[in-house]
């Protein structure tokens, strides 16, 4: 059943193919390039969707702000029969890029296997409706297809999120799928063969190394692209500004967008704590135990906006930012609280009048 306009309005988070429907339609209409089998638009149009541009009179907003060549490599990989593995630190937009590539190429980003310690091989291949299985034995009707099997049949894209969090036997189930492009169902005496256009986009977190390290055999089945953290202040500020605006609009937060001063302060704090050094490289710092990513900065600012809208004036204040910073940085309470206190006294306190309000509000929160 198609999603009605009312149902769409009630959804907390729209998939990329619905959120950017007008842009996708404009790109398809204006597309003059060759469209690969199973795709809905050419590689050039996919690149425009991801990195931004124009399609006729429609402005295409950038979905990924970073190295354009990395996006080109990702798209080129999916033109071939190779699977794609996006690796990076938390907050480097791996899942966001995966979702938007799927939306642009296949028009459907929802065929997802979410990797966890509890993910089973059946979730990668297939399982059964056990009530039907017991009642009538193995049958096509009792078969429960995994997202990967459904993508294979349709010649579409499946996504495998956080693959390195899965046990090795679950990861190994992918090897034959990526090598042979088939899934065998011995209970039914048949095989599912992948239609042209089928591929998998997987993501892995560099912080998860050593959790369930991917085998060399599995890595060979992927083209691997490492997504870096934002290389400079301006890029990270722009990413944060864009995503905060989108999320605030989606949740209809009745607060003013963060001023540039607030954005730069938050990003400065995050970049310094992440790198263990002040921006001018004159002072070494301790880093907190938790992740200090761009995604965390985005979450901090949207939460601060919600606080300002619900319990403040609607304008983001130093007190709103301080509350968000406290929650984002102080996670391992004993160590992180000490790291944050040292940063406040040794760095923020010395930055003069324009930082005084935020310093005071943060100090009060940390006491």
Secondary structure, DSSP 8 states (H G I E B T S, - for coil): ----HHHHHH-SS--HHHHTHHHHHHHHHH--S---TT-SS-HHHHHHHHH-EEETTEEE--S--S-HHHHHHHHHHHHTT-EEEEEESTTS-HHHHHHHHHHHHTS----EEE--TT--HHHHSEEE-HHHHHHH-S-TTTEEE-HHHHHHHHT-EEEEETGGGS-HHHHHHHHHHHHH-EEEETTTTEEEE--TT-EEEEEEEGGGTTTS---HHHHTTEEEEEE---SSHHHHHHHHHHHHHHHHHHTT--S----HHHHHHHHHHHHHHHHTB-TTS-SB----SS---HHHHHHHHHHHHHHHHHHS-SS--HHHHHHHHHHHH--SHHHHHHHHHHHHHHTGGGG-HHHHHHHHHHHHHH-
